C-alpha cells in the first residue's frame, strides 16, 4: 500500500511517536522519514514498506481514498507477539497469537537473506535480521492468517508471495 506524507504524520500523531521513534521501529534512517513527511522525496519502495509495516504493527490502519478522502485510524490489534526469536536449523521461528490462538511462524533463511540482500552466516545474524524487520514479518503473518484462515497445526510458513511488493 502507498501512503501519503500526511497519512504518515497522522499515523505518528495517533501513536504519539516522534520521527526518531518511527525511524527506529521501521529500521530506516531518520532523514528518510523527515524527507518523506516534508514531501521532499519519496522513500525507496522497501523503506516505504518498512514504514507502513511498523505503523500497522503498532495498531494503525490506513484508509484509502474512497470518495471520502484518505485517512488513518486505530485498528483493533489482534496479533500478539514476542520479540524472542528461536531457530530450527536455518529457519527462524516467531511465536504469535492471533485472536488468542497460538501460531509458530516459520521464516526461512532464504527470506531472511533476501530481505537484506545478504547471506547471513550465523544464527545470531539471522535472529538480529528478523528482530530488525519484525514489523514486516508480523504484517505478512497477519495478512496470511486473515487470507487463509485457520492454519494446519497452528504453523505458518511465510513465503515470498506473502510480503508486500517491494519488500525484496
C-alpha positions in Angstrom: 0.0 0.0 0.0 1.2 3.5 -0.8 0.5 6.2 1.8 0.9 9.9 1.7 3.1 12.1 3.7 0.1 13.5 5.6 -1.1 9.9 6.4 2.4 9.2 7.8 2.3 12.3 10.0 -1.2 11.5 11.2 -0.3 7.9 12.0 2.7 9.1 14.1 0.4 11.5 15.8 -2.1 8.7 16.7 0.7 6.7 18.2 2.3 9.7 19.8 5.6 8.7 18.1 8.4 11.1 17.1 10.1 10.8 13.8 13.0 9.2 15.6 10.7 6.5 17.0 9.2 5.8 13.6 12.7 5.6 12.0 13.8 3.2 14.8 10.7 0.9 14.6 10.8 0.9 10.7 14.6 0.4 10.7 15.1 3.3 8.3 17.2 6.5 8.5 15.5 9.4 10.3 16.2 11.5 7.2 14.0 9.1 5.2 11.1 9.9 7.5 11.8 13.6 7.6 12.1 13.9 3.8 9.0 11.8 3.2 6.9 13.8 5.6 8.0 17.1 4.1 7.2 15.8 0.6 10.9 16.4 -0.3 11.3 12.9 -1.7 9.6 9.6 -1.8 11.3 6.7 0.1 12.6 3.7 -1.8 9.9 1.0 -2.0 11.5 -1.2 0.6 11.7 1.7 3.1 8.1 2.6 2.5 7.1 -1.0 3.1 9.1 -0.8 6.4 7.4 2.4 7.5 3.9 1.2 6.7 4.6 -2.2 8.4 5.9 -0.5 11.5 2.9 1.8 11.8 0.4 -1.1 11.1 2.1 -3.4 13.6 1.7 -0.6 16.2 -2.0 -0.5 15.6 -2.7 2.0 12.8 -4.9 1.3 9.8 -4.6 3.3 6.6 -7.8 4.2 4.8 -7.5 4.6 1.1 -9.2 7.3 -1.0 -12.8 6.0 -1.4 -14.7 9.2 -2.1 -14.4 10.3 1.5 -10.7 11.0 1.4 -7.6 9.0 2.5 -7.1 8.8 6.2 -5.7 7.0 9.3 -7.4 5.4 12.3 -6.6 3.0 15.1 -7.4 -0.6 14.3 -8.1 -3.5 16.7 -4.7 -5.2 17.1 -5.4 -8.9 17.1 -1.9 -10.2 16.7 0.1 -10.6 19.9 3.8 -11.5 19.7 7.1 -11.9 21.5 10.3 -10.4 20.2 12.0 -13.6 21.1 13.2 -15.5 18.0 14.0 -19.2 18.1 15.8 -21.2 15.5 15.2 -24.6 13.9 18.2 -25.3 11.8 18.5 -22.4 9.4 14.8 -21.4 9.9 13.8 -18.8 12.4 10.6 -19.2 14.5 8.4 -16.5 15.9 5.7 -17.3 18.4 2.5 -15.3 17.9 -1.2 -15.4 18.9 -4.0 -14.3 16.7 -7.3 -13.8 18.4 -5.9 -15.9 21.2 -4.9 -18.9 19.1 -1.1 -19.7 19.2 0.9 -20.0 16.0 4.5 -20.7 15.2 5.7 -18.6 12.3 8.5 -20.2 10.2 10.8 -17.7 8.4 13.2 -19.4 6.1 16.9 -18.5 5.7 16.2 -17.6 2.1 13.6 -15.0 3.1 15.9 -13.6 5.8 18.8 -13.3 3.4 16.6 -11.8 0.6 15.1 -9.1 2.8 18.5 -7.6 3.3 20.1 -8.9 0.1 22.9 -10.6 2.1 23.9 -14.0 3.1 23.9 -14.3 6.9 26.4 -16.9 8.1 25.4 -17.3 11.7 22.2 -18.0 13.6 22.8 -14.8 15.7 22.9 -12.7 12.5 19.6 -14.2 11.3 18.0 -13.6 14.7 19.1 -10.0 14.6 17.8 -9.6 11.0 14.4 -11.0 12.0 14.2 -8.7 15.0 15.2 -5.7 12.8 12.4 -6.4 10.4 9.9 -7.7 12.9 7.0 -5.3 11.7 7.3 -6.6 8.1 7.2 -10.3 9.3 4.3 -9.5 11.6 2.4 -7.8 8.8 2.9 -10.7 6.5 1.9 -13.2 9.2 -1.3 -11.3 10.0 -2.2 -11.0 6.3 -1.6 -14.7 5.7 -3.8 -15.7 8.7 -6.6 -13.4 7.6 -6.3 -14.5 3.9 -6.1 -18.3 4.6 -8.0 -18.7 7.8 -7.0 -21.4 10.3 -3.6 -22.9 9.7 -2.9 -26.6 10.0 -1.3 -27.4 13.3 -1.1 -23.6 14.0 2.1 -23.4 11.9 2.6 -20.7 9.4 5.4 -20.8 6.8 6.0 -17.5 5.2 6.8 -17.4 1.5 7.9 -14.6 -0.7 4.4 -14.1 -2.1 3.1 -13.3 1.5 5.0 -10.0 1.6 4.1 -6.6 0.0 5.6 -5.7 -3.3 8.9 -4.1 -2.9 9.9 -6.0 0.2 12.7 -7.9 -1.5 
